[in-house]
Amino acid sequence: MYISQLGQDRFIDEFFEKRENLTFLDVGSQFNIVQSIDFDITNIKVFIIENNYKETNIQEYLEIKGYQLYKKLEWDDIFTKK
């Protein structure tokens, strides 16, 4: 399944529960997906997000939304709710 074919809003509505314990993103457009999550109605405790290029935009955005970087792995970053 390709998000560009499905549409990000529809992807979020269909595949994200309103309360998740763990969300793993490894789809190639992680930042766009994270930005499209409505954090007012979605409570995700832990994110594991692929970050092959060591970009900081996802970390900065999630910190604004109340998450902290828990650990950096070789290819993934783990964020937990503060």
VOBA-1610 file (N, C-alpha, C; in pm, whole numbers, padded with zeros to 5 digits, always signed):
BEGIN
Met+00084-00117+00000Met+00000+00000+00000Met+00089+00123+00000Tyr+00056+00219-00082Tyr+00131+00343-00090Tyr+00047+00457-00034Ile+00103+00535+00054Ile+00029+00645+00115Ile-00012+00747+00011Ser+00076+00771-00087Ser+00042+00870-00189Ser-00082+00827-00267Gln-00103+00698-00283Gln-00223+00650-00352Gln-00345+00658-00261Leu-00325+00631-00135Leu-00437+00627-00041Leu-00472+00766+00010Gly-00376+00855+00019Gly-00399+00987+00076Gly-00369+00985+00224Gln-00291+01081+00270Gln-00247+01080+00409Gln-00362+01089+00508Asp-00460+01175+00483Asp-00571+01189+00576Asp-00648+01058+00589Arg-00674+00996+00478Arg-00747+00869+00480Arg-00663+00760+00547Phe-00533+00760+00522Phe-00443+00663+00587Phe-00451+00677+00738Ile-00442+00800+00789Ile-00448+00824+00933Ile-00582+00778+00987Asp-00691+00816+00921Asp-00824+00778+00968Asp-00844+00627+00972Glu-00792+00557+00872Glu-00817+00414+00862Glu-00724+00329+00947Phe-00601+00373+00967Phe-00503+00285+01027Phe-00453+00327+01165Phe-00485+00447+01210Phe-00444+00490+01343Phe-00564+00484+01435Glu-00551+00416+01543Glu-00653+00418+01646Glu-00644+00551+01719Lys-00745+00584+01792Lys-00743+00709+01868Lys-00648+00698+01988Arg-00614+00577+02028Arg-00519+00558+02138Arg-00429+00440+02102Glu-00304+00468+02084Glu-00205+00367+02046Glu-00096+00362+02151Asn-00046+00244+02180Asn+00068+00232+02270Asn+00199+00249+02194Leu+00203+00199+02071Leu+00326+00202+01993Leu+00292+00225+01846Thr+00364+00317+01785Thr+00349+00340+01642Thr+00487+00338+01579Phe+00502+00256+01476Phe+00629+00243+01404Phe+00609+00296+01263Leu+00692+00393+01225Leu+00683+00451+01091Leu+00811+00424+01014Asp+00795+00361+00900Asp+00906+00331+00810Asp+00850+00329+00669Val+00804+00446+00624Val+00731+00451+00498Val+00789+00549+00397Gly+00889+00626+00435Gly+00950+00719+00340Gly+00902+00862+00349Ser+00789+00885+00412Ser+00741+01023+00430Ser+00695+01041+00574Gln+00779+00998+00666Gln+00745+00997+00807Gln+00705+01135+00859Phe+00780+01239+00821Phe+00750+01372+00874Phe+00610+01417+00832Asn+00573+01395+00708Asn+00440+01432+00662Asn+00331+01357+00740Ile+00355+01231+00768Ile+00257+01153+00843Ile+00247+01203+00986Val+00361+01225+01051Val+00360+01274+01189Val+00288+01408+01196Gln+00311+01496+01101Gln+00245+01627+01100Gln+00094+01615+01082Ser+00050+01511+01017Ser-00094+01498+00990Ser-00171+01432+01105Ile-00103+01387+01208Ile-00170+01325+01322Ile-00234+01434+01407Asp-00360+01416+01440Asp-00429+01508+01528Asp-00402+01466+01672Phe-00304+01528+01735Phe-00263+01489+01870Phe-00367+01527+01975Asp-00466+01606+01939Asp-00574+01638+02033Asp-00667+01520+02054Ile-00676+01431+01956Ile-00765+01316+01970Ile-00691+01182+01963Thr-00561+01185+01937Thr-00482+01063+01925Thr-00376+01063+02033Asn-00370+00956+02111Asn-00274+00946+02220Asn-00179+00830+02192Ile-00062+00861+02141Ile+00038+00760+02110Ile+00146+00769+02217Lys+00174+00659+02284Lys+00272+00662+02393Lys+00416+00655+02342Val+00441+00573+02239Val+00576+00553+02189Val+00576+00554+02036Phe+00669+00629+01979Phe+00694+00627+01835Phe+00831+00563+01812Ile+00840+00478+01712Ile+00968+00435+01657Ile+00965+00480+01511Ile+01056+00568+01476Ile+01051+00631+01344Ile+01186+00614+01275Glu+01180+00557+01155Glu+01302+00543+01077Glu+01360+00681+01049Asn+01492+00693+01065Asn+01559+00821+01041Asn+01697+00794+00982Asn+01701+00741+00862Asn+01826+00705+00796Asn+01919+00823+00775Tyr+01862+00941+00758Tyr+01942+01058+00722Tyr+01971+01150+00840Lys+01936+01105+00960Lys+01964+01180+01084Lys+01906+01321+01081Glu+01786+01333+01026Glu+01717+01462+01021Glu+01663+01498+01159Thr+01648+01626+01186Thr+01602+01670+01318Thr+01458+01723+01317Asn+01397+01737+01199Asn+01264+01798+01192Asn+01158+01719+01268Ile+01164+01587+01264Ile+01064+01506+01336Ile+01083+01523+01486Gln+01206+01519+01532Gln+01233+01535+01675Gln+01184+01671+01724Glu+01214+01776+01650Glu+01171+01910+01689Glu+01019+01919+01696Tyr+00952+01862+01598Tyr+00806+01866+01594Tyr+00746+01787+01710Leu+00797+01667+01734Leu+00742+01584+01841Leu+00768+01644+01978Glu+00879+01713+01996Glu+00905+01780+02123Glu+00799+01886+02150Ile+00759+01959+02048Ile+00651+02058+02061Ile+00521+01989+02102Lys+00501+01867+02054Lys+00378+01793+02082Lys+00384+01713+02212Gly+00493+01728+02289Gly+00499+01665+02420Gly+00574+01533+02426Tyr+00662+01509+02331Tyr+00742+01386+02330Tyr+00888+01419+02353Gln+00961+01319+02396Gln+01105+01335+02413Gln+01176+01222+02341Leu+01296+01252+02294Leu+01377+01148+02231Leu+01426+01055+02341Tyr+01388+00929+02332Tyr+01428+00830+02431Tyr+01562+00767+02395Lys+01575+00731+02265Lys+01699+00665+02223Lys+01712+00672+02071Lys+01836+00685+02026Lys+01866+00675+01883Lys+01926+00537+01858Leu+01869+00466+01764Leu+01924+00339+01719Leu+01998+00364+01588Glu+02050+00260+01528Glu+02126+00279+01404Glu+02044+00352+01298Trp+01921+00308+01276Trp+01838+00367+01170Trp+01710+00430+01223Asp+01678+00411+01348Asp+01550+00454+01402Asp+01570+00543+01525Asp+01470+00630+01547Asp+01464+00711+01668Asp+01341+00668+01747Ile+01356+00659+01878Ile+01245+00621+01965Ile+01206+00743+02048Phe+01078+00776+02043Phe+01024+00889+02117Phe+00919+00839+02214Thr+00917+00897+02334Thr+00816+00862+02433Thr+00743+00988+02476Lys+00619+00969+02516Lys+00538+01080+02566Lys+00594+01124+02701Lys+00608+01255+02721Lys+00661+01308+02848Lys+00561+01287+02960
//
